Amino acid sequence: MADSKSKLESVREWVAEHKLRTVGCLWLSGIAGSIAYNWSQPNMKTSVKIIHARLHAQALTLAALAGAAVVEYYDHKSGAKAERYAKFLQVDPYTHKD
């Protein structure tokens, strides 16, 4: 059980670091899957097949963006985002000038 949690946590961290790449991959796989499905429908015009594929991919993209917003909200609430960027910000509290 601990392995599955650590694997799930590592996937969540990767998605948190690469939100746009994740959304792009979901869009690409969504449109490819939708085109493959629509191409198996023999009684539709090609233009209708392409339009349906675009609509399916657009809905999947909106869902992925909503998921990325949830991940961003979770990171903001848990403080994980601040911890992730703290290593890049070298703040010395004693160097503040009045």
N, C-alpha and C positions, 0 to 999 in steps of 0.2 A: 504494500500500500504506500510505503514511503517513496518508492521509486516512481510510482505513477504521479504522486503529488509533486515530486521534484521535476519530473518531466513536464508536467502541466505548468508548473511555475516557470520553467525555462522557456516554454513556448510563449507564455504570457509576457515574459520579459522581452523576448525577441519581437513580438508584435508591438509592444510598447516602444521599442527602439526604432522599428521600421514600419510605422503606420501607413505611410503613403505607398510603400512597396507592397504591403499586404493588401491594401485596397486595390492597387493596380493588378496584382496577380489574381485576386478574386474576380475583378472585372473581366480580365482576359479569359480565365477559365469559365466564367459564366457565359460570355458571348460564344466561346467555342462549343460549350455543351449545348447551348440553346440552338446554335446553327446546326449542330449534329442532330439534335432532336427534330428541329423543324424540317430538315432535309429529308427525314424519313416520312414526312407527310406528303403523299403524292398529289393531293388535290388542292394545293396552294400555289399561288404564283411565287416566283423568286423574290420579287420586291416585298411581298407580304412576309415571306420567311425572314428576310433581312430585318424588316421593321420589328417583327416579333422578337427576334434575337436581341436587337438593340434595347427593346423595352424590358426584356428579362434581365439583361446585363445592367441596365440602369437601376432596376429595383434591387438587384443584388448589391450594387455599389452603394445605394442609399442605406441598406442594411449594414454594410461593412463600415460606412462612415459613422453610423449610429453606434456600432460596436466600438470603434476607435474613440468616440466621444466618451463612452462608458469607461474605457480603459484609462483615458486621460483624467476623468473625474476621480476614478479610484486612486490613481497615482497622486493626484493633488490632495485628496483627503488623507491618504495614508502617509504622505510625506516622502514617498519613494522618489518622486521627481527631484525634490530638493537634495536628497542624498546622492542622487545620480550626478547632479551638476556641481555638488560641493567640491569635488576633487579638482574641478577646473577653476574655481573661484578661490584664490588664496587670499583670504581676508585676515588681516591682523587687527584685532580690536584696539590695540594700543597705538596705532598710527593715525587715528582720526584727529584732524586738526579742527579746533574750535574757531 
